[in-house]
């Protein structure tokens, strides 16, 4: 089974020439990926093994009418941080070169890689107004899709987003104090 190690979501228009450039730049086969999540939207992919022997699949997929997903999938072991950061840079360069708008990169390493949803119903749509918040801030990060060692600016952005939801009004006092202290020192 394939699992995403890195995923970049962007929006914008791409021409046939742009897609050809993507295939050539990333050395992708001109066939869709047929395994793993999101395979139905796959346009082109490439399977390879990194220096540590980890099997990876690089994929470009379309989502909706103007969404583009660049994904580095892993099969089993996690690729090295160097591999992930190399592809993060390559995804960002491709998105910029093609004139696409970056929506998010998961896992995020910078605040511009964090997607903060906009909604007519307010930010509670992103987290749910009925989430029972834990007493400890360290237990909040996984619910926000983050590891405790995620970059501080990313954790700040996600925490501020949570604090803007209806769920935060019922946050335990200890959690509120920890969140305030984290934001003060960050």
PyMOL commands that set and color helices and strands:
alter all, ss='L'
color gray80, all
select helices_A, chain A and resi 16-25+39-41+81-97+111-113+124-127+137-139+141-144+152-163+166-170+173-185
alter helices_A, ss='H'
color red, helices_A
select strands_A, chain A and resi 3-11+42-49+55-63+67-74+101-106
alter strands_A, ss='S'
color yellow, strands_A
deselect
rebuild
show_as cartoon
